[in-house]
Amino acid sequence: QRKKAEAAAAAAEKKVAAEEAQREKAAEAQRKKAEAEAKRRAEAAKKIPPPANAAPRGVPTIVSWGENRDGSISGLIYGSPSFEEGERVDTSPIASGNVGDGYVVQTASGSKYFLAKNPPASFLKEQEAAKKRAAAAEQDKKKAAQEAKQQAAALAAQKKAAAEEAKQQAAALAAEKKAAAEEARQEKAALAAQRKEEAAAAKAAAAEEAKLRAQRAREEKEAQAAQRRQEAADKAAAAQSAREKVSRAAAAEKTVQQAKPGITINLFGAFGGGSEPAPVEKPAVGAKKGASAAPRGVPTLSRWRQNADGSVAGFIANSPAFEDGEFVTTSPIKGDASANSVVQTSSGSKYYLEDATPAPAKGGFFGFGGSSSTDSTAASPSTEDKSSAIQAKREQAAAKAAAMAQAAAQRKEAAAQRKAEAEEKKRAIAEAAKRSREKQASQKAAAQAAQKKAAAEDARQQKAALEAQRKEEAAAAKRAKAEEAKQRAAEVAAQKKAAAEEAREAAAQKKAAAAQAAAEKKALAAQRKEEAAAAAAAKKAAAEKAKAKVAPAKKSPPAAKAAPKGVPTIVSWKQNRDGSIKGKIYGSPNFEEGENVDTSPIASGNVADGYVVQTSSGSKYFLSAKPPGSPTAAKIPQAAKAEVSMRSAKKGATISLFGKPKVEDAPPAKVAKPAPKKAFFGVGGGGAKKVEKKAPKGVPSLVQWKENKDGSISGFISGSPAFEEGERITTSPIMKGDASEGTIVQTGSGSKYFLV
C-alpha cells in the first residue's frame, strides 16, 4: 500500500512536473509576448508626437474636457463656427488620436478637435480686447449720450427761445393785425363818410348844375330874344341909315349943283361921313364870356396861339387849378392845334381850343366904304337920339349879361372849389390809407424777414451742431480704429511671441521625450533582465520542489455570495489564454452596467465564482455566475474546484492531492502607507515629502496625466503588461495617495500607478 502510494506520489509528481513545465512554457510564451507587446508599445510611444501648445489652423479647441464611457469627449469648445465660444459640447466617440492635452483627436464622424487645459491664448486675448473695446464703447456711448443730452438740452432751449420769439412775433403780428383792422375799419368808415359826403356834394352839385343849366337856358333864351330884338333894331337902324345916306347924297348933289363957284364944299359928309364917329358895334348880349362847346370837365383856352415848341398859350376858363381869364402856357400838345377841338398835352392834360374872337370893324379910307370917326354933321337929331337909345339898351343888356356871367362864374368857381376840396380830402384819405397799407406791409415784411432770419439762424445752429457731432463721431471712430489697430498689432506681436515660446517649449518637450524614451528603454532592458533572472530562479525552485515530498495543500476559503464593498463584479466570465478574464462587469464607476470587458492577466485569487481575483495591474474583481442581487450561483463541484485551484495556483505553491485542494499563496506584499495630503497654504499636513524620481518595480507609470472631477486620473500608461505602451487610460477614483508628480496613487479597486 505504501508502494502504491509512493507510485501514486511519483505519478503525481511527474504530472505536477509536467504541468509545471507546461506552465513554465506558457509563462515563457506569455513573457515573450509581453516583451513583444512592451517593445511594440515602446515603439508606439516613440512615434507619439510631443503635445502642441496651440490648435492647428481651423481645428476647434476643447478645454476642461473629460472622456466619457462611450469614448466621446465632453468639454467647452472654442474656435468653432457651429458653436458659441465656451459652449459645452459632447463629441462623437473618438476614433483616432491621443486623448490628451496638446493632441488632436478625430471622432467617428470625422470631426477633429484639439484638446487643451485652457482656452486658446487668442481667445483670451480677444476676450480681453473685447472687454476693453466693450468698456471703451460703453464709455463712448456714455459720452455720446451725455453729448446728445447736452445737444438735446441746447436744442430744446433754442426751440423754446424760438417758440417764445415766435409767440411774441405772433402776438405782435396779432396786435398789428388788430391795429390794421381797426385802422382799416376807421378808414372804411372815413371812406364811407367821404363817399356819403361826396354823394351829398355830388347831389348838391348836380342840383346846382341843373339849376345853373336851367338858368343858363333861360339866360340863353333871353339873350337870343334880346339878340333877335337887337338884330331887328339893327336892321331898322341900317335901313334908316341907308335912307339917310340916300337923302344926304341927294342933298349933296343938289348942294353941288346949286353951289356958287369958288365955295368950299365938305365932301366927307356927302359920302356917308358924319361929324361924330359911328358907334362901335358891341358884341351881342347873348355872347357870354366862357360859353363854349367844350366837353364837361375840360378847361377852355380862348384867344390862344401855338408856340414854336408845340405848346399853346391863351386865356383859360373852367379850370379848378387856375382863375378864369388867367394867361397860361400848356405843355407841348400831341398833334395839330385847331379851333373848336380838344387837344391833349404830353403830360395827359386836355384843353378845348375856342374859336378866335373877330376884331371890331374899322372905318373906310377917308370915310369911303364905312363909317367915319364922327357922324355927319348933317345927321338929323332924331337919328342921334335913336342911336343913343339903342346904345343905352345895348350897354344895359351887356351889363346884365356880364352880371349874370359873373354870378355863374362865381357859382361855378364855388362848385369847382368844393369839388377840389372833396378831391383833396379824398386824396388825403387815400394817401393815409396807402401809408397805412405800406406801413402794415413794411411791418409784415419786417416780421417775416425776422422770422426767416431766426429760422435761418436756427437751421445754421442745428447744422453746426450736427456737423460738430459728425466730426466728434468721426474722431471717436478714428480713435477706436487706431486703438483696435494697436490692439491687433499687440495681439499679433503677442501671438508671434507665444508661437516662438511654444516652439521653444516643443523643442524642450521633444528633447525631454527623447530622454524619457531612452530612460524607459534602459529601464525596460533592466526589467527584462530581472524578469529573466526571476524566471530562471523560479524554474530552479520548481525543479527542487518536484523532488521534495508534496505537502498537503491548505484548505481554500469558502466561496462568497456577494462582492466585497467597492469591488466590481464580473459575470458570465471566462478565462482567456493569457490569463485575463472576459465577461460582463457590474458595480464599476468606469464602465456601464453589463458592459463587456477584458481584464489584465490574473495575478492572484481563485478564478472561480464567488472569489475575488486580482490582476497584474492591481485591479480586483469578484467573479459570479449571476449579476449582483440575483440568487446565489450553484456550487461548483469539488473536482472542478480542485482543477481550478491547480490552474490558478501560483508558482512555488504546494498542492495536496489528498482531500480538498489547498492553495498556499505567497504572503501578500506590504501596502505602502498613503502619502500625506498636500497642505493648504502651508496649513495642515506634514513636512515636504521626497518626490520619487522613478517608478517602483512592477508599478505602471502615467505620463501627461490629469485628475478628473470624479477623482479618477487620465493619462498615457507605460510599464503595464495589461496595456500597450503609450495607450491612454482612465483609472478608477483614487482612494489613497496625493495626485501630484512623483507620487504613487492607489485606486478603489487596488490598482497602483506612479505619476510622472
Secondary structure as UniProt FT lines:
FT   HELIX           2..47
FT   TURN            57..58
FT   STRAND          61..67
FT   TURN            69..70
FT   STRAND          73..78
FT   TURN            81..82
FT   TURN            85..86
FT   STRAND          87..90
FT   STRAND          94..96
FT   TURN            101..102
FT   STRAND          104..107
FT   TURN            108..109
FT   STRAND          112..116
FT   HELIX           121..258
FT   TURN            261..262
FT   HELIX           269..271
FT   STRAND          274..275
FT   TURN            285..286
FT   TURN            289..290
FT   TURN            296..297
FT   STRAND          300..306
FT   TURN            308..309
FT   STRAND          312..317
FT   TURN            320..321
FT   TURN            324..325
FT   STRAND          326..329
FT   TURN            339..340
FT   STRAND          341..345
FT   TURN            346..347
FT   STRAND          350..353
FT   TURN            366..367
FT   STRAND          374..375
FT   TURN            377..378
FT   HELIX           381..547
FT   TURN            565..566
FT   STRAND          569..575
FT   TURN            577..578
FT   STRAND          581..586
FT   TURN            589..590
FT   TURN            593..594
FT   STRAND          595..598
FT   STRAND          602..604
FT   TURN            609..610
FT   STRAND          612..615
FT   TURN            616..617
FT   STRAND          620..624
FT   TURN            628..629
FT   HELIX           638..648
FT   TURN            651..652
FT   TURN            681..682
FT   TURN            697..698
FT   STRAND          701..707
FT   TURN            709..710
FT   STRAND          713..718
FT   TURN            721..722
FT   TURN            725..726
FT   STRAND          727..730
FT   STRAND          734..736
FT   TURN            741..742
FT   STRAND          744..747
FT   TURN            748..749
FT   STRAND          752..755
//
